[in-house]
Amino acid sequence: MADNRVVQGRMVTPESLAELIEDDDVMDAEAIDDADRSCPDCGGDVLSVGYMPGITEFVTGFKCQNCDWSETDRDD
């Protein structure tokens, strides 16, 4: 997949997408991927990104490309 993607009308890198999901800085992020699911709020396409918010935690985050909806695998 591409390194950068468009989310809510702006180009994001894996790190900036992870920061949108986390609402804070992250240490590192993997490549952005399609999540193969639809947004529960607007039905838009959802992206996923794996990232490290801290040194001891790895999280997979999900973000809609069209609206503010996001979640992480911590939410389960």
VENGI-V607104 format. One record per backbone hydrogen bond with DSSP energy under -1.0 kcal/mol. CO is the residue of the C=O (numbers start at 1). NH is the residue of the N-H. E is the energy in kcal/mol with one decimal. If there is no record, write none. Layout:
# VENGI-V607104
co = (CO:CO)
nh = (NH:NH)
e = (E:E)
This chain:
# VENGI-V607104
co = (5:7:10:12:13:14:15:16:17:18:19:28:33:37:39:44:45:46:47:48:49:50:51:52:54:59:60:61:62:63:65:69:71:72)
nh = (12:10:7:5:17:18:19:20:21:22:23:52:48:46:43:39:65:35:63:33:61:30:59:27:57:51:73:49:71:47:8:64:62:75)
e = (-3.2:-1.6:-3.0:-2.0:-2.5:-2.3:-2.1:-1.7:-2.0:-2.9:-1.9:-2.6:-3.3:-1.2:-1.4:-2.7:-2.8:-2.6:-2.3:-2.7:-3.1:-3.3:-3.1:-2.9:-1.0:-3.0:-2.0:-2.1:-2.0:-2.9:-3.7:-2.2:-3.3:-1.4)
